[in-house]
Structures are given as structure tokens and as C-alpha cells.
């Protein structure tokens, strides 16, 4: 009985444009799980986040949609070190602002990212920093990405991180 009352109260809140903190937290967890997956070298896990979504950089005319394209992009661009199976990075995501649309079924988020890296040839340092602009939708009570725009603001030494010449990013 109490559970159905809580569900009815939640539906009432959503109907009038209110959402719960749980919705915002689920979205934040998606944003943070991207960082966790890429830093552990789980490129398939990264691609799974965008199975029904796209990643793009308008400034660099790059757009990848769905699991296969996103996975290929990361496999061709991210250096994974044999000893650890990771890119030896830490993606720090900060200043997360989540806005849930009035109907409670779509949302957007803005955040900053800074990628730190250390390798045998590179002392610990920030290598790139910028912003994410994300869109989400809620399906069967679970939030998922619909899009991520990656905006590059500051570029450092990416030579130990990327498998291609990144001079066009800066």
C-alpha cells in the first residue's frame, strides 16, 4: 500500500514538472560512469553507454552514432598501455548541472572535464580540458544518453594518450 502511494505521489510530481533527486543522481552516475569506463580501458563499456546515442564534436566535424561506431572511434584513438590495459588517465568530471525537462522523461546536463595522465614518458599532468553537453531520455525508469557533445577548451600534451596527431584539437 505504501509503495503504491509513493508511486502515485511521484507521478503527481512529474505531471506538474517536478522530479526527484534520484533522477538527477541517476544522470550524474551515467556521466561519471563514462569516466570510470574509459579510465579502466573498458572501451566496450563506453560504447555501450552510447548504444542508442551519438557522440559529436561540432568544432571538429566528428559524429559517431551507436555502439559499433563509438567503439571503433575509441579503439582507433585511445592508446591502451599493455601493462595495465588502460590509457593511464583519470577523467575528472566537475561542475555537473542537470536539468530535467518538465515531463520528466528527457534531460540535459552540462559539465567540465579535465583529463590527467601519467606514463613512463609523461609525468602526471593535465592533458586536455573542456566541456560536455549531454542529452538523456528515460526509458523503463532508466536514464540513458541520447547525445554527448564534446567541446575542447584547453589542450596539453596528448602524445601519450591518443593514437593520432592531435594538433588540430588546439
N, C-alpha and C positions, 0 to 999 in steps of 0.2 A: 504494500500500500504506500509506504513512504517513498519507494523508488518511483512509482508512477506519479506521485505528487511532485517529486523533484523534476522528473522529465517534463511534466506539464508546465511547471514554473519556468524551466529553461526554454521551452518552445515559446512561451509567452514573451520572455525577454528577447529572444531572437526576432520574433514577429515585430517588435517595436524598436528594433535596431540595436539592441544590447547584446553583447556577447560575454562569455565568461573568460576569466583569466586563463582557464585551461586551453582555450582556443589559441590565445597569444603564445602560451608556453609551448604548445604543440608546434606552432610555426617556428618559434625560436629554435626548438630542438631540431627541426629539419635544416635550418640554416647552419647550426653548429655541427650537425652530422656530416654535412659536406666537408667541413674542415677536418673532422676526425677521419673520415674515409680516405681523403686524398693524402693526409699525412701518414697514414698507415700503409699506403701503397695499394689500397683497395679500389682500383680503377673501375672494376665491375660494379662495386657498390656505389661509386659516384655516378656512373651511368644509369644505375637503377633508379636513382633519385629523379632522373630526367627521362624516364621511360616514356612518359606521355607529355613531355615538355620540351622546351628549347633553351639553349644557351646561346647568347649572342653578344657581340661587341660591335655596335653601330659604327664606332670610330674606325675600326679595323676591318669592316665589311666581312665579318665572320658570323655564320649562323649554323648551328648544328641542332638537329631535332631527333629525339628518340634515342633509345638505348644504344643501338648499333653505331650511329653517327657520333654520339657523345663519347662512347668508349674508344672508337677509332681516334678521335681528336686527342684524347688524353694519352693513349698509347703512343701516338706519333709525336707528342710534345713534351711529356713528362719523363725526366730522367729518373729511373729507379735504380738505386745502388744495390749491387749483388749481395753484399754482406748483410744488409738489413731488409731488402725488398721494399724499401721506402724511398721517397725523394729527399729524406733528411730535412724536412721542413716542418714548421709549425705555422699554420694559418690562424692568425689571431683575428677574430671577428668581433667588432665592438660597435657601440652606438646603434644598436638594433632598435628600429622603430617599426612597430607592427600596426597596421590599420586594417580593421575588418570591415568589409562593406556592410551596408545596412541590412541586407538579407541574411547575413551570417554564413554565406556559402562561398564567398570569394574574399580574398585579402591581398594586401600588398605589404611589402617591407622594404626598408632602406637600411643599409648598414655599411660600415667601413671594414676593410680588410687590410692587414699587413702580414706579409709572409716573411718569416725569419728562416734562415738556413745556415747550416754549418756542415762542412765536408772536409776531407783531408786537404783539399786545395783552397778552401774558403773558410776564414774564421767566422764565427757567429755574427750575423748582421742581417738587417732588413734588406730584402732584395726587390720587393715590389709592394706598392700600396695603392689602394683605390677604393671603389665603392661597388656594392651590389644593389641592384634594383630588382626585386623579386616579385612574382605574382604567384598566387596559390588558389586552389579550389578545394572544397571539402566534398569528398565522395565517401558514402557509407561511414560517416562520422570520423573520417581520417583526412587530414590535410595533406596535399601533395603539391609539388611545384607545377606551375604551368609555364613559367619562363624565368630566366635569370639573365639580366644584362650585366656584363662585367665592364666597369669603367676603370681605366688605368690612370692614376694621377701622378704617381712618382715611381721611377724605375731606377734600380740599383744594378748590381752585378748578377745577371741571370744565367751566366755561363755554366754554372754547376747545377742548374735546375732544369733548363729547357734543352730539348734536343735540336733546336733550330736557332738561327740568328735572331735575337730579339731586339735588334737595334731599331726596328720600326715601331716598337711599343713606346719608346720615349720621345 
